[in-house]
Amino acid sequence: MAQDLAQIKKDLKEMLVTGLSLEDIKPEDIKDDEMLFGDGLGLDSLDAVEIVVLLQRNFGLEVKDMENRKEIFTSIDTLAKYVFENRKKAS
């Protein structure tokens, strides 16, 4: 499980940098617990929509539970946990 989570985190960081065209940021610069929005990485609501699309495209996940979106999209840690738990259900 730890190895799977580590790989998901790595994939998510690469996905965010390329998918959101984050210039001047390398995947390894993003900390696992860094806030993705606001004062952290500085993403905005348009980026959130794009992340939903990227999760669907890269992991086959439908992010339907928008009530928990803030918790899911807090950091790489929370996103990776969501992907890990929900990808298991889908397969």
N, C-alpha and C positions, 0 to 999 in steps of 0.2 A: 504493500500500500504506500509506504513512504517513497519508494522509487517512482511509483505511478504519479503521486502528487508532485514530486520534484520535476518530473517530465512535463506534466500539465502546466506547472508554473513557468517552466522554460518556454513551452509552446505559447502560452498566453502572452508572455512578455514580447516574444518575437512577433506574434500576431498583432499586438497593440502598436508596436513601433512601425511595422510595415502597413498594416491596415488603416491606421489613423494618420499615416505620414508624419510621425513625430520626428521632426528634424532636431538635430543636436542631442538626441537621446538614443543611447544604445540599450538593447534589452538588459544587459548586465548592470546598467545604471539604476534600474527600477528595483527598489527594495520590496520584498514580499509583503511587508506590512505597511508600505507607504500608501497614503490616501490617494485614490485615483482622481478624485474631483476636488475642486476648491484649491486650498493651499498646498496640497500634495503635488501630484503630477500635473494638475491644472486642467483636467478634462472638463468638458461642459455637456449640456444635455444633448447636443447633436452627436457628440462622441458616444454617449450612452446608447443612442439609437443604432449607431454603427457597430458598437460592441455586440448588441443583440444579433445583428446580421452576421457578424463574424463568428459568434458562437454557433449560430445555426449552420453556417457554411463549413466551419472547421471541425465542429464536434457533433453536428446533427442534433443540436439541442434547440427546443422551442422554449423561449423564456416567456412563459405565460403568466406566471405568478408575479405580477407587477407590484403587489403589495409589499413583497419582501425585496424589491429591487434595490433599495438603499443598502440593505444588509449584504446582499449578494455582490453588489458592485463597489463595496467599500475599498477593497485592496486586492492585490494578486492572491493573497492567502484565501480570502473569502470567495473569490471567483473560482479558484482552483478547487476548493472544497465543493462548491456547487456543481462544477463540471464533473468532478470525480463521482459524486453521489448520483447525479442524474444520468450520466453516461452509462453507469452500471445498470440502472433501471431499464434503459432503452435497449441494451444488448441482451 
